[in-house]
Amino acid sequence: MPDRYPRLRSCLRLIKPYIPGKSREAIARELGLTDIVKLASNENPLGPSPLALEAIGHHCQEIHYYPDSNGYNLREALAKKQGIKKEQIILGNGSDELIGLLTQAYLQPGEEAVTIYPTFSEYEIAVRKAGGTITYFPLERPDFNYNLDVILSHLTEKTRLVFICSPNNPTGTIIPWQKITQFIEKLPAGLLVVLDEAYVEYVADPGYGCSIRLIKQHFPVISLRTFSKIYGLAGLRIGYAIAPEKIISDLNRIRDPFNVNSLAQAAALAALADEQHLKKSLRLVEKGRRQLTQGLAAMGLAPIPSRANFIFLDVGINSQKIFTQLLKKGIIIRSGDIFGFPTFIRVTIGTEQQNHRFLEALAGILK
Ligand SMILES: Cc1ncc(COP(=O)(O)O)c(C=O)c1O
């Protein structure tokens, strides 16, 4: 086919579009199934906090008004919770939007971002959209551990952003906070570390979430967080970032004024206050992780020890086959080929019943 648009930005053709987890509606439409379990996008199987639902109901009456462009109430609550200033917080239409703002703000065409491999694919998409290049540093096998010294020794004059996801999607592994701190202390000037902490609430280690401490000490770090995971608000699209004030002020210059809708702001504010729902969600994941690990061990499978609400494991055969066969049984997971690991699968930890259904189906397929 002749290229009819040769003058449009050719760098965009290098972008592999993001592949989202299959939705329940898509499977219902494509396969005519009704009883569908989605364990593909690391959502909270308990759903949102009842307080968030109540807040949404209340605010529905007011959706003819534009939302608060500054997200004042939510930023104030977040600042209080983290012991920082609200000027150190920006809200986003999901943390995905914030990843895009960061590359738009800080990457010129030809400049570089570095990250680990495998990891969340949005970093590469955002970097390429900005005309930048991305360099990957593989996690160390067999346990998918981070080697930050290798990253440090490969930084160049063109490197501007370092994306570190911890717990990492899809491996579920974390970097010990002492290692992050040492890494950041050794970084040359002029770089920004983007610590993607979408799953940080699942990590029980004391000292974890050290990004806040580093930001308070004015290190060039931005922490990305989301209400899509443990807070159960993925469908409303709301995330936030914490960083030194200068970075937040840069991002605010290029943010759309009404980027976070009013229902999302109200729901997030209520969800933040619901400690009980948070604890219940955390307990469910801890219990489910044990259930899945034991069930998989009974099949001779050993998942990578995960600190998040999903697990990544080698099934030893082409995982597309497992994906398709599970789909036929109404169970949606992610096959590892999208992360470059064609014999791995990633499964979100569900309710006890959902986990049981997945284990039973997988055992049947592998038999
Ligand atoms: C590591 C990581 N960061 C960011 C996101 C995006 O979160 P949000 O829904 O806030 O855009 C995800 C979603 O899966 C993720 O896994």
The ligand as an ORCA input file, in Angstrom:
! r2SCAN-3c Opt
* xyz 0 1
  C       2.157     -0.349     36.750
  C       0.944      0.382     36.309
  N       0.983      1.707     36.247
  C      -0.076      2.415     35.844
  C      -1.243      1.780     35.486
  C      -2.378      2.619     34.986
  O      -3.224      2.946     35.998
  P      -4.436      3.942     35.767
  O      -5.657      3.114     35.717
  O      -4.371      4.847     36.972
  O      -4.198      4.702     34.494
  C      -1.334      0.404     35.541
  C      -2.560     -0.281     35.126
  O      -2.627     -1.457     34.916
  C      -0.199     -0.322     35.951
  O      -0.205     -1.657     36.004
*
